[in-house]
């Protein structure tokens, strides 16, 4: 029996959580939902990680203050406007949202978190959100995740959502998440916009510990274009309704919770990378044999961050030299003379995949660089492998036993087109 079972429901899957999505025309050209609301019927322990960009959106500043006490009960999120670089008025608009949501739901203003995504440098038309709150609240339901997951999308072409069940302390615990992210993504202790909900009983301190441990090897190992957003936010809310003994320290229950969270976040990291703006393929870099996990992850991320490497995958050109070059300037330790590089793909692998289903099938691989020496390889086979929609780079080192993985995508003409007129 598998440890985790994937289920439907996203952020509304866990006991006590509901969600909704409505269209408030925050951006006049919008034709789909643009405002999401997530609500727990009791106060949750909560934690968050946020962008490391020095320029932080007003909603990020506000939400960091709100969550400082480790409590939350509702999250309101909008697309179409980032409420970033909007000064005192932008901060007041985030406060207005929180106060209005609290009044409509009959909860404390201090327990409402606010997230925004979209165009930077324009005042948020907050009144549109306030005018739509009656509808947002009335539509809250266990199936409202369907509209909520769409409401936070900007240039995303696919919604991003996962939920799972796991046994913790003899009780069935449910965890669900949704995220948006397609461009302006180079994550550092945060993600684009993402909310995780769970009915697990776990203290705020242990939630924060688990979240920071998890993002280091999942969301932080994703890069689309090297740009760290002003709005990156990852929130987690736990309402304790599963009835397990509260997790207040490290141990077996905490380890299981962290493993479940890692499973959830890994699925989402891959979904975000697969949906990079203009992308045509998902690129995964696996580094093995590094001296430390930090170096393994750093090297893997350096590879998938390189624009030259990304362009190589767009052209399906087995230009392994760009991989070695990216590793060499990364600042992370490895021994070039003991380094080997291979490309591989699996017949059943898909760029977009169903949660929980492993990309399997017959594997095709080709080694192009072996212990610091280039190989005379089959260019046609390499081309065939690199034209698959999900491609892996395997970097084998002999410096230790640590491994690391990073996810990215290719760089296409469409990326420039999308970002050349983003404000319109």
PyMOL commands that set and color helices and strands:
alter all, ss='L'
color gray80, all
select helices_A, chain A and resi 10-12+58-69+87-105+109-111+126-131+133-138+145-151+204-217+219-221+252-274+293-305+307-314+321-329+336-338+379-386+413-420
alter helices_A, ss='H'
color red, helices_A
select strands_A, chain A and resi 5-6+17-22+35-50+71-78+112-116+160-168+171-180+193-198+233-238+282-290+340-346+363-370+373-374+390-396+402-409
alter strands_A, ss='S'
color yellow, strands_A
deselect
rebuild
show_as cartoon
